[in-house]
Amino acid sequence: MALGSPALVSRLLAGFVAATLVVAATSVPARADDPVFRIEFSDGKMTPQRLDVPANTRFKLELVNSGTTPAEFESVELRKEKVIAPGVTTSMVIKNLDPGEYHFFDDFHLDTPPALLVAK
């Protein structure tokens, strides 16, 4: 799909609107004492591929897009998504996650494998 094509622009806009609605409905302000975990997106690459976080504890995910294309943190299992423009750092708070494994992926780079968030 060519950059700037109507299909890509439509997809980016739909993703942005959906992410805005989900984040607006589920946004929780971070506290200074929330543990912070960083996930970096770079043109389809997510680092780390596995992130261990504490279960049943409130924490903050810092989402960094160091690439030159938009990224979208998305997890069906967590019911979270957030669009991240190139060069932007943003965050989301996760509250009291049950122990388990939660896949997440970059919805703008579906050709890359999903990553895993493990709550224990």
Residue, then its C-alpha position, 0 to 999 in steps of 0.5 A: m500500500a503506497l504511503g498517502s494512498p486513500a486506503l492507507v489514509s482511511r485506515l490511519l484515520a479509522g485507527f486514530v478515531a477508534a484508539t481515541l475513543v477507547v483511550a478516552a473511555t478507559s484513560v486513568p491518570a498515572r501516579a508518581d509511584d506507579p512502576v513504569f515499563r517501556i515499550e519501543f516501536s520502530d517502523g514495525k519492530m517492537t522492543p522488548q518482545r516479552l515484557d514481565v509486569p507485576a500481576n494485581t498491581r497498577f503500573k504505567l506502560e510508556l509507549v515510545n515510537s522512535g520510528t518514522t511511521p505511525a505505530e499502534f499499540e493494540s491488545v485484544e486481550l487487554r482491550k487497549e489500543k493507542v496510536i503513536a505518531p512518529g517521534v512521540t512518547t505516550s503512556m497508559v495505565i494498566k490497573n490490577l491485571d490478572p496473572g497471565e499472558y497478554h499478546f499485543f501488536d502494532d496494528f500498523h505493521l501487521d507483518t511483524p510478530p506480536a509481542l507478549l506481556v506476562a503478568k505474574 
